[in-house]
Amino acid sequence: MLIKTRRKLYENSIKRIMDISIASIALIILSPIFLIVYITLLISNNGKAFFFQTRPGKNEIPFDIIKFKTMNDKKDNQGNLLSFDQRVTPMGAFIRKYSLDEIPQLINVLKGEMSLIGPRPLLLDYLPLYNEQQKTRHNVKPGITGWAQVNGRNAITWKQKFNFDIWYVNNISFLLDIKILILTLKKVILKDGVNNQANLNMPAFTGTDNE
């Protein structure tokens, strides 16, 4: 009971204070980089610097995630968007390599739609495909980085990714979040695991059998 009370206190109060504090400081420190990337993308993407997409947040409540736009909008003859590797721009590849495309999500954190740490917000189309265990990833706010991201990100399978997400939800704590933040910074600096390749993207999730 005491452990559950402490966890609730952390989730509902301390974690939010930590999110606001760190996100504010990070935005101030990264503001020169933010501005340079913003202006560069305005020029290279014909005035489109940001990418907005509706994703499910805590309790599956939708919100608009904000990222730097790293891909163009080219389509095939049938009007479908081309594959990931055909649309990522040279500048976009550089931005993704150093995870700079994630910086605008600090705004989502300040707005209370995301947390610094949590399961990554995926597509709305995936919601009907989750089994009961996988749905629990929405019991907490989605994060910019998370336990799955520091344990392989796109190099692991969907099943492994969801297992890491579920484990995080069941074991959330201040010390675990600090550990994930440190591991994320290490991976970004070493360019290890967080973005293995600029043109690496997860295949679409098609669902798993209920187990």
Backbone hydrogen bonds, N-H to C=O, Kabsch-Sander energy under -0.5 kcal/mol:
donor,donor_aa,acceptor,acceptor_aa,energy
5,T,1,M,-2.2
6,R,2,L,-2.4
7,R,3,I,-2.3
8,K,4,K,-2.3
9,L,5,T,-2.3
10,Y,6,R,-2.4
11,E,7,R,-2.9
12,N,8,K,-2.8
13,S,9,L,-1.7
14,I,9,L,-1.3
15,K,10,Y,-3.3
17,I,13,S,-2.2
18,M,14,I,-2.6
19,D,15,K,-2.4
20,I,16,R,-2.5
21,S,17,I,-2.4
22,I,18,M,-2.6
23,A,19,D,-2.5
24,S,20,I,-2.1
25,I,21,S,-2.1
26,A,22,I,-2.8
27,L,23,A,-2.3
28,I,24,S,-1.9
29,I,25,I,-2.6
30,L,26,A,-2.9
31,S,27,L,-0.6
31,S,28,I,-0.6
34,F,30,L,-3.2
35,L,31,S,-2.6
36,I,32,P,-2.2
37,V,33,I,-2.8
38,Y,34,F,-2.4
39,I,35,L,-2.5
40,T,36,I,-2.4
41,L,37,V,-2.6
42,L,38,Y,-2.1
43,I,39,I,-1.7
44,S,40,T,-2.6
45,N,41,L,-2.6
46,N,43,I,-0.8
47,G,42,L,-3.2
48,K,45,N,-0.8
49,A,47,G,-0.7
51,F,67,K,-3.5
53,Q,65,I,-1.5
55,R,63,F,-3.1
57,G,61,I,-2.5
59,N,138,H,-3.8
60,E,57,G,-2.0
61,I,58,K,-1.6
63,F,55,R,-2.4
65,I,53,Q,-2.8
65,I,63,F,-0.7
67,K,51,F,-2.0
68,F,101,D,-1.6
69,K,49,A,-2.4
70,T,68,F,-0.6
72,N,87,R,-2.5
76,D,80,N,-3.0
79,G,76,D,-1.8
82,L,74,K,-2.3
86,Q,83,S,-0.9
87,R,83,S,-1.0
87,R,84,F,-1.2
88,V,84,F,-1.9
89,T,70,T,-2.2
93,A,89,T,-2.9
94,F,90,P,-1.7
95,I,91,M,-2.4
96,R,92,G,-2.6
97,K,93,A,-2.0
98,Y,94,F,-1.4
99,S,96,R,-1.4
100,L,95,I,-2.5
101,D,95,I,-0.7
102,E,99,S,-1.1
103,I,100,L,-1.2
105,Q,102,E,-1.7
106,L,103,I,-2.2
107,I,104,P,-1.9
108,N,104,P,-0.7
109,V,105,Q,-1.9
110,L,106,L,-2.2
111,K,107,I,-1.9
112,G,109,V,-1.3
113,E,108,N,-2.1
114,M,108,N,-1.3
115,S,142,P,-3.0
118,G,145,T,-2.1
124,L,54,T,-0.6
126,Y,123,L,-1.3
127,L,124,L,-1.4
129,L,126,Y,-2.0
130,Y,126,Y,-0.7
130,Y,127,L,-1.0
135,K,131,N,-1.8
136,T,132,E,-0.6
136,T,133,Q,-1.3
137,R,134,Q,-1.5
138,H,135,K,-1.9
139,N,136,T,-2.0
140,V,137,R,-0.6
143,G,119,P,-1.5
144,I,115,S,-1.2
145,T,116,L,-2.0
150,V,146,G,-1.7
151,N,148,A,-0.7
152,G,149,Q,-0.9
153,R,148,A,-2.4
155,A,152,G,-2.6
156,I,153,R,-1.3
161,K,157,T,-2.5
162,F,158,W,-2.7
163,N,159,K,-2.1
164,F,160,Q,-2.3
165,D,161,K,-2.2
166,I,162,F,-2.9
167,W,163,N,-2.2
168,Y,164,F,-2.2
169,V,165,D,-2.3
170,N,166,I,-1.9
171,N,167,W,-0.9
171,N,168,Y,-1.0
172,I,168,Y,-0.7
177,D,173,S,-2.2
178,I,174,F,-2.2
179,K,175,L,-2.2
180,I,176,L,-2.3
181,L,177,D,-2.4
182,I,178,I,-2.3
183,L,179,K,-2.5
184,T,180,I,-2.4
185,L,181,L,-2.4
186,K,182,I,-2.2
187,K,183,L,-2.4
188,V,184,T,-2.7
189,I,185,L,-2.4
190,L,186,K,-2.3
191,K,187,K,-0.8
192,D,187,K,-2.4
193,G,191,K,-0.5
194,V,192,D,-1.3
196,N,193,G,-0.6
200,L,197,Q,-1.4
201,N,199,N,-0.5
208,T,129,L,-0.8
